[in-house]
C-alpha cells in the first residue's frame, strides 16, 4: 500500500511517498517556485538526490512532473501503485473534527473557510485540484491542522469578547500544528506505556506552538483564531497588546491588513534582531555580543518558558515535556536555556546528551522531577496513516 502525503503552498509542493506496509519513506521532495521563473524540484530516494530546474506554470504541472519522475526514476512502476493521497489542510473550523475523504462538498467548505487561513487554504485547494486532475480515481483525504484541538472546552476556546462574534463570525481559538502535537502525543503514550499522562508538547520551528495535552487530548494550545498569537516565533510576533495595531495604523498611515502583515512576516526574531529570522544566525550574533540578538533570543526563550509554566499549573503537574520541530529538535542552546529556567519546577537535563540533534533522546536526568525528551515530529506520516485508515474503512 503506497500513499503520498502532500503539503501544498502557494508556489510550492512538498511530498513524501510511503510504503504503509512498514511505514517507510520511499521518496520525498519539494517542488519550488511553481508559477515563478526559476521553478525547480528536488527528489530524494534510496540515498540519492535529484535536482532540476524545470518550467512549472501551475500545481498541475508540478504534480505531472512528480508522478512522471516517480516512474522514470524507478521509484514506482506505474501510477496504479499509488493507493491514496493525503493532503495537509490548514483549517477545518468547527465542522471537521477528524480527517475526511475529500469530496466536492469538502472543497466548497474549504473555500468558505478562506478568511480563516487566507495564505494557506487557496494553496491547499490548488494541491487537491492538481492531484484530482491527474489521479481522478485515487482517494484523496484531508488532514486538518485544527482537528486535534477540537477537544478544548468552552472556557478555553472562547475569547472574552462579545459572544455574538463567536455566534456570527466564528471568532474563537482554533489552534494549529495539531497533526504534529497528535503525533507527539501518540509517541509519548508508547514511551510511557499508559493511557493517562500529562504532556506539554513544544513544537518550536519557524512557526511555533505549545500544547497542554492530558491523556492524549488537547487541553489548551498557544495559537488561537489564527497562527499569530502565542509564543514569539521566527517572523510572527506572538502575543501582543492588540491596541498596538490601531496605534501603528495612525503613526504609519497603514491599514489593519498592512500592520497584521508585519506582525506575521516582519516580527518575532526578525523584527527584534533587525536582520534574521533564523535562530542559528541569532545565536551566532549572540556569541559576538550583539545586544539585539541576545534580547531577541532571551525574549524567545521567556515566551516558551512562560507558557510551559502556565500549562504546568493548568494540568496540575506534568509527566513529560517534549521538544520537537526545527528549533526544538536542533537548537542545543535554546533547549538548554529553557530547561535552566524551568529548574524551579524540578527540571534537570544532562548537558552532554543535550548536545545531540535531530534524534529521539531523553534529556532529563534521573534526578529530574519531569521527564524531558526530544522527539522528531512526523506530520507526513500522520497524514499517510489517516489516509490509510479512511481507505480501509
LOVEX-139100 format. One line per field, with one value per residue (C-alpha): residue in one letter; x, z, y. Coordinates in nm, 4 decimals. Each point is the difference from the previous one (the first is absolute). Example, Ala and Ser with C-alpha at 12.3 -4.5 7.8 and 13.67 -1.06 7.14 Angstrom:
<atoms>
type	(A	S)
xx	(1.2300	0.1370)
zz	(0.7800	-0.0660)
yy	(-0.4500	0.3440)
</atoms>
This chain:
<atoms>
type	(X	X	X	X	X	X	X	X	X	X	X	X	X	X	X	X	X	X	X	X	X	X	X	X	X	X	X	X	X	X	X	X	X	X	X	X	X	X	X	X	X	X	X	X	X	X	X	X	X	X	X	X	X	X	X	X	X	X	X	X	X	X	X	X	X	X	X	X	X	X	X	X	X	X	X	X	X	X	X	X	X	X	X	X	X	X	X	X	X	X	X	X	X	X	X	X	X	X	X	X	X	X	X	X	X	X	X	X	X	X	X	X	X	X	X	X	X	X	X	X	X	X	X	X	X	X	X	X	X	X	X	X	X	X	X	X	X	X	X	X	X	X	X	X	X	X	X	X	X	X	X	X	X	X	X	X	X	X	X	X	X	X	X	X	X	X	X	X	X	X	X	X	X	X	X	X	X	X	X	X	X	X	X	X	X	X	X	X	X	X	X	X	X	X	X	X	X	X	X	X	X	X	X	X	X	X	X	X	X	X	X	X	X	X	X	X	X	X	X	X	X	X	X	X	X	X	X	X	X	X	X	X	X	X	X	X	X	X	X	X	X	X	X	X	X	X	X	X	X	X	X	X	X	X	X	X	X	X	X	X	X	X	X	X	X	X	X	X	X	X	X	X	X	X	X	X	X	X	X	X	X	X	X	X	X	X	X	X	X	X	X	X	X	X	X	X	X	X	X	X	X	X	X	X	X	X	X	X	X	X	X	X	X	X	X	X	X	X	X	X	X	X	X	X	X	X	X	X	X	X	X	X	X	X	X	X	X	X	X	X	X	X	X	X	X	X	X	X	X	X	X	X	X	X	X	X	X	X	X	X	X	X	X	X	X	X	X	X	X	X	X	X	X	X	X	X	X	X	X	X	X	X	X	X	X	X	X	X	X	X	X	X	X)
xx	(0.0000	0.1626	-0.1254	0.1213	-0.0167	-0.0285	0.0591	-0.0801	0.1009	-0.0876	0.3126	0.1250	-0.0914	0.1661	-0.0533	0.0875	-0.0771	-0.0514	-0.0102	-0.2645	0.0801	0.2905	-0.0529	0.3294	0.0625	0.0642	0.0597	-0.0461	0.0560	-0.0924	-0.1239	0.0776	-0.0762	-0.3049	-0.1339	0.3146	0.3160	0.2670	-0.2399	0.1766	-0.0380	0.1984	-0.0798	0.1780	-0.0175	0.2145	0.2828	0.0064	-0.1100	-0.1239	-0.0218	-0.1155	-0.1305	-0.3159	-0.2855	-0.3118	-0.2740	-0.2344	-0.0457	-0.1389	0.3299	0.1831	-0.2146	0.0451	0.3770	0.0049	-0.1932	0.2034	0.3230	-0.1208	-0.0358	0.3057	0.2268	-0.1300	-0.1532	-0.3317	-0.0845	-0.3353	-0.2488	-0.2239	0.2353	-0.1199	-0.2951	-0.0741	0.1017	-0.0171	-0.0090	0.0980	-0.2790	0.0391	-0.3488	-0.3139	-0.1789	-0.2425	-0.1530	0.2898	0.0977	0.1980	0.1627	-0.2395	-0.0211	0.0151	-0.3197	-0.1396	-0.1792	0.3290	0.1584	-0.2933	0.0326	0.3705	-0.0788	-0.2388	0.2732	0.2492	-0.0338	0.1285	0.3243	0.0324	0.3643	-0.0492	-0.3455	0.0195	0.3306	-0.1553	-0.2776	0.2522	0.1777	-0.3234	-0.1247	0.3345	0.0015	-0.3698	0.0705	0.2954	-0.1193	-0.3809	-0.0617	0.2269	-0.1516	0.0938	-0.0053	0.0128	0.1879	-0.0721	0.2477	-0.2858	-0.1798	0.2214	-0.0967	-0.3747	0.0151	0.0506	-0.2801	-0.2070	0.1847	0.3173	-0.1079	-0.2288	0.1513	-0.1205	-0.1587	-0.3665	-0.1529	-0.1678	0.3464	0.0207	-0.3601	0.0069	0.3599	0.1618	0.2427	0.1607	0.3271	0.0598	0.3668	0.2414	0.2870	-0.2581	0.1396	0.3436	-0.1326	-0.2141	0.3063	0.1963	-0.2901	-0.0025	0.3756	-0.0241	-0.2763	0.2298	0.2964	-0.1789	-0.2023	-0.3236	-0.3096	-0.0004	0.2723	0.0609	0.2077	0.1224	0.0832	0.2297	-0.0115	0.2655	0.0920	-0.0300	-0.3525	-0.0493	-0.2711	-0.0201	-0.2803	-0.1154	-0.1104	-0.1727	-0.0538	0.0529	-0.2404	0.0840	-0.0979	0.1445	0.2363	0.1793	-0.1169	-0.3535	-0.2436	0.3007	0.3592	0.1173	-0.0411	0.1800	0.3755	0.2361	0.0974	0.2517	-0.2023	-0.3262	-0.0372	-0.1895	-0.2068	-0.0132	-0.2347	-0.2626	-0.0187	0.3427	-0.1722	-0.2115	0.2862	0.2437	-0.2719	-0.0227	0.3754	0.0959	-0.3084	-0.0588	-0.3185	-0.0683	0.0968	0.3402	0.0710	-0.1072	0.2256	0.2935	-0.1014	0.0018	0.3033	0.2256	-0.0204	0.1236	0.3705	0.0251	-0.1667	0.1918	0.3416	-0.0446	0.1795	-0.0986	-0.2871	0.2346	0.0820	0.3430	0.0849	-0.1338	0.2125	0.3103	-0.0536	-0.0556	0.3485	0.1306	-0.1782	-0.2684	-0.2437	-0.3061	0.0683	0.0411	-0.3252	-0.1854	0.1267	-0.0839	-0.3471	-0.0585	0.1034	-0.2053	-0.3146	0.0403	0.0773	-0.3019	-0.2397	0.1591	-0.0417	-0.3617	-0.0808	0.1758	-0.2566	-0.2894	0.0792	0.0663	0.3555	0.1721	0.1413	0.1977	0.1133	0.0850	0.1956	-0.0663	0.0211	0.3009	0.1163	-0.1309	0.1836	0.3219	0.0734	0.2175	0.0410	-0.3728	-0.0990	0.2672	-0.1174	-0.3689	0.0739	0.2230	-0.2870	-0.2269	0.2267	-0.2431	-0.2472	0.2576	0.1244	0.3581	0.1612	0.3320	0.2040	0.2052	-0.3055	-0.1557	0.2800	-0.1711	-0.2217	-0.2908	-0.0484	-0.2193	0.1786	-0.0728	0.1418	-0.1082	0.2164	-0.1187	-0.0252	-0.2412	-0.3583	-0.1250	0.1045	0.1411	0.0360	0.0814	-0.2303	0.0266	-0.3474	-0.1422	-0.3097	0.0329	-0.0260	-0.3110	-0.1583	0.0850	-0.1413	-0.3274	-0.0225	0.0569	-0.2615	-0.2643	0.0891	-0.0397	-0.3397)
zz	(0.0000	-0.1185	0.1101	-0.0783	0.2659	-0.1452	0.1479	-0.2662	0.0252	-0.2316	-0.2103	0.1427	0.0427	0.2581	-0.0180	0.1705	-0.1548	0.2597	-0.0160	0.2685	0.0440	0.2212	-0.0001	-0.1761	-0.2180	-0.3558	-0.1331	0.1038	-0.1533	-0.0619	-0.3095	0.0320	-0.1756	-0.1759	-0.2423	0.0501	-0.2071	0.1139	0.1104	0.1076	0.1902	0.2313	0.0426	0.2534	-0.0227	0.0819	0.1295	-0.3186	-0.0751	-0.3365	-0.0598	-0.3170	-0.1211	-0.2010	-0.1141	0.2174	-0.0801	0.2675	0.2578	-0.2609	-0.1861	0.3252	0.0712	-0.3550	0.0239	0.3451	-0.1130	-0.3234	0.2014	0.2484	-0.2967	-0.2035	0.3042	0.0713	0.3339	-0.1111	-0.3081	-0.0755	0.1432	0.0950	0.2938	0.1633	0.2192	0.1607	0.0342	0.3335	0.0067	0.2913	0.0420	0.2064	0.1419	0.0618	0.2237	0.2366	-0.2710	-0.0445	0.3144	-0.1773	-0.3346	-0.2923	-0.3530	-0.2271	-0.1957	-0.1932	0.3205	0.1935	-0.2650	0.0117	0.3793	-0.0316	-0.2295	0.2600	0.2659	-0.1978	0.2277	0.2890	-0.1775	-0.3078	-0.0683	0.0319	-0.1112	-0.3636	-0.0293	0.1593	-0.2599	-0.2826	0.1175	0.0276	-0.3429	-0.1624	0.1328	-0.0776	-0.3600	-0.0418	0.2229	-0.0235	0.1226	0.3064	0.3411	0.1402	0.3750	0.1857	0.3327	0.1845	0.2209	0.2261	0.0781	0.2894	0.1944	-0.0355	0.3468	0.1641	0.2395	-0.0363	0.2728	-0.2011	-0.3600	0.0561	0.0137	0.2470	-0.2814	-0.0950	-0.0241	-0.3292	-0.1607	0.0605	-0.1019	-0.3170	-0.1145	0.1662	0.2097	0.2378	0.0650	-0.2568	0.0487	-0.2601	-0.0394	0.1131	-0.2175	0.1587	0.3563	-0.0665	-0.1235	0.3116	0.2248	-0.1655	0.0428	0.3672	0.0573	-0.1449	0.2003	0.3353	-0.0688	0.1392	-0.1116	0.2843	-0.0114	0.0074	-0.2870	-0.1111	-0.3703	-0.1259	-0.3801	-0.0507	-0.3597	-0.2330	0.1314	0.3512	0.2340	0.3342	0.0969	0.3397	-0.0505	0.2527	-0.0746	-0.3702	-0.0336	-0.0495	0.3026	-0.1189	-0.2636	-0.0650	-0.3518	-0.0241	-0.2560	-0.2330	0.0287	0.1077	0.3814	0.2611	0.0316	-0.1853	-0.3335	-0.2765	-0.1876	0.2007	0.3050	0.2212	0.2741	-0.0035	0.1251	-0.2814	0.0511	-0.1666	-0.3336	-0.0221	0.1572	-0.2769	-0.2618	0.1086	0.0267	-0.3261	-0.2076	-0.0601	-0.0044	0.2327	-0.2619	-0.0496	0.3745	0.0390	-0.2925	0.1907	0.3159	-0.2003	-0.2227	0.1462	0.3736	0.2426	-0.0217	-0.3264	0.1384	0.3265	-0.1470	-0.3077	-0.2327	0.0168	0.0825	0.0288	0.3569	-0.1133	-0.1187	0.3224	0.2122	-0.2068	0.0629	0.3696	0.0113	-0.1403	0.2715	-0.2241	0.2443	-0.2267	-0.0686	0.3701	0.0831	-0.2820	0.1108	0.3647	-0.0921	-0.2090	0.2853	0.2534	-0.2121	-0.0145	0.3721	0.0946	-0.1860	0.1326	0.3533	-0.0724	-0.1357	0.2933	0.2268	-0.2392	-0.0106	0.3738	-0.0563	-0.2987	-0.0745	-0.3083	-0.2084	-0.3656	-0.2386	-0.3705	-0.3421	-0.1372	0.3009	0.2540	-0.1630	-0.0895	0.2075	0.2888	0.1635	-0.0130	0.1561	0.2670	0.0952	0.0063	0.2302	0.2259	0.0472	0.0890	0.2772	0.2598	-0.1214	0.0605	-0.3586	-0.0354	-0.3280	-0.0945	-0.1822	-0.1875	-0.1336	-0.0872	-0.2562	-0.2268	-0.2818	-0.2104	0.1736	0.2613	0.3298	0.3711	0.1326	0.3634	0.2700	0.2584	0.2524	-0.2190	0.1279	-0.3594	-0.2960	-0.2862	-0.3499	-0.3530	-0.2417	-0.3726	-0.1343	-0.3086	-0.1277	-0.3403	0.1583	0.1930	-0.3251	-0.1648	0.2979	-0.0095	-0.3749	0.0428	0.2759	-0.2178	-0.2956	0.2221	0.1242)
yy	(0.0000	0.3244	0.3408	0.3518	0.2727	0.3499	0.3443	0.2593	0.3645	0.2866	-0.0628	-0.3286	-0.3638	-0.2241	-0.3745	-0.3284	-0.3383	-0.2749	-0.3756	-0.0467	-0.3688	0.1081	0.3814	0.0648	0.3052	-0.1129	0.3498	0.3622	0.3373	0.3580	0.1835	0.3712	0.3293	-0.1467	0.2607	0.2087	0.0298	-0.2442	-0.2745	-0.3181	-0.3232	-0.2263	-0.3695	-0.2222	-0.3783	-0.3006	0.2198	0.2085	0.3552	0.1273	0.3755	0.1747	0.3326	-0.0503	0.2224	-0.0439	0.2474	-0.1388	-0.2768	-0.2397	0.0236	-0.0721	-0.3065	-0.1343	0.0413	-0.1591	-0.3071	-0.0316	0.0126	-0.2605	-0.2374	0.1043	-0.0224	-0.3491	0.0978	-0.1500	-0.2040	0.1612	0.2498	-0.2923	-0.0603	0.3235	-0.0906	0.3355	0.3629	0.1795	0.3796	0.2220	0.2565	0.3140	0.0421	-0.2028	0.2526	-0.1763	-0.2170	-0.2410	-0.1852	-0.2720	-0.0724	-0.0544	-0.1324	0.3047	0.0578	0.2960	0.1013	0.0056	0.2202	0.2419	0.0112	0.0742	0.2906	0.1371	-0.0314	0.2110	0.3039	-0.2142	-0.0964	0.2214	-0.0886	-0.3756	-0.1134	0.1209	-0.1882	-0.3095	0.0090	0.0386	-0.3145	-0.1985	0.1033	-0.0775	-0.3569	-0.0502	0.0973	-0.2332	-0.2877	0.0225	-0.3581	0.0174	0.0756	0.3420	0.0632	0.3310	0.0205	0.3244	0.1867	0.1062	-0.3274	-0.1142	0.3127	-0.0567	-0.1562	0.3421	0.0950	0.3175	0.1873	-0.0549	0.0547	0.2997	0.3480	0.2662	0.2023	0.0545	-0.3483	0.0873	0.0151	-0.3732	-0.0682	0.2108	-0.0176	-0.3010	0.2060	-0.2528	-0.1785	-0.2739	-0.0872	-0.1339	-0.2495	-0.2551	-0.2786	0.0431	0.0171	-0.3097	-0.1880	0.0978	-0.1038	-0.3421	-0.0441	0.0999	-0.2551	-0.2684	0.1276	0.0087	-0.3126	0.1436	0.1887	0.2530	0.2632	0.3743	0.1345	0.3410	-0.0246	0.2775	0.0237	0.2660	0.0661	0.2976	0.0131	-0.1254	-0.1148	-0.1750	-0.2368	-0.1206	-0.3610	-0.2247	-0.3682	0.0579	0.2930	0.3659	0.2085	0.3323	0.1323	0.3273	0.0823	0.1314	0.1392	0.0172	-0.1298	0.3483	-0.0065	-0.2050	-0.0304	0.2311	-0.1573	0.0536	0.2631	0.0091	0.2197	-0.2414	0.1646	0.3808	0.2710	0.0305	0.3770	0.0169	-0.0635	0.3192	0.1965	-0.1017	0.0500	0.3622	0.0572	-0.1728	0.0750	-0.3691	-0.2044	-0.2923	-0.2567	0.1601	0.0039	-0.3612	-0.0922	0.1478	-0.1860	-0.3243	0.0451	0.2711	-0.0556	-0.2658	-0.0761	0.1930	0.3093	0.0094	-0.0798	0.2138	-0.2396	-0.3690	-0.2358	-0.2995	-0.1019	-0.1200	0.3512	0.1481	-0.2335	0.0781	0.3721	-0.0724	-0.1510	0.3284	0.1969	0.1512	0.1618	-0.0250	-0.3668	-0.0768	0.1801	-0.1788	-0.3416	0.0657	0.1283	-0.3133	-0.2288	0.1944	-0.0303	-0.3778	-0.0296	0.2127	-0.2283	-0.3183	0.1389	0.0975	-0.3446	-0.1682	0.1672	-0.0675	-0.3718	-0.0197	-0.1164	-0.1571	-0.3450	0.0928	0.2990	-0.0646	0.2212	-0.0466	0.1768	0.1900	0.1994	-0.2480	-0.2907	0.1788	0.3105	-0.1168	0.3459	0.0787	-0.3328	0.0462	0.3490	-0.1004	-0.2924	0.2108	0.2448	-0.2934	-0.1281	0.1406	-0.2647	-0.2707	-0.0275	-0.1262	-0.1000	-0.1577	0.2683	-0.2599	-0.1846	0.3365	0.0504	-0.2541	0.1219	-0.1238	-0.3329	-0.1658	0.0678	0.0183	0.3268	-0.0262	-0.1542	-0.2514	0.2864	0.1973	0.0185	0.0282	-0.2124	0.2076	-0.1445	0.1051	-0.1819	0.0813	0.0649	-0.1701	0.1758	-0.1670	-0.3453	0.1051	0.1170	-0.3330	-0.1954	0.1916	-0.0554	-0.3732	-0.0199	0.1637	-0.2233	-0.3067	0.1181)
</atoms>
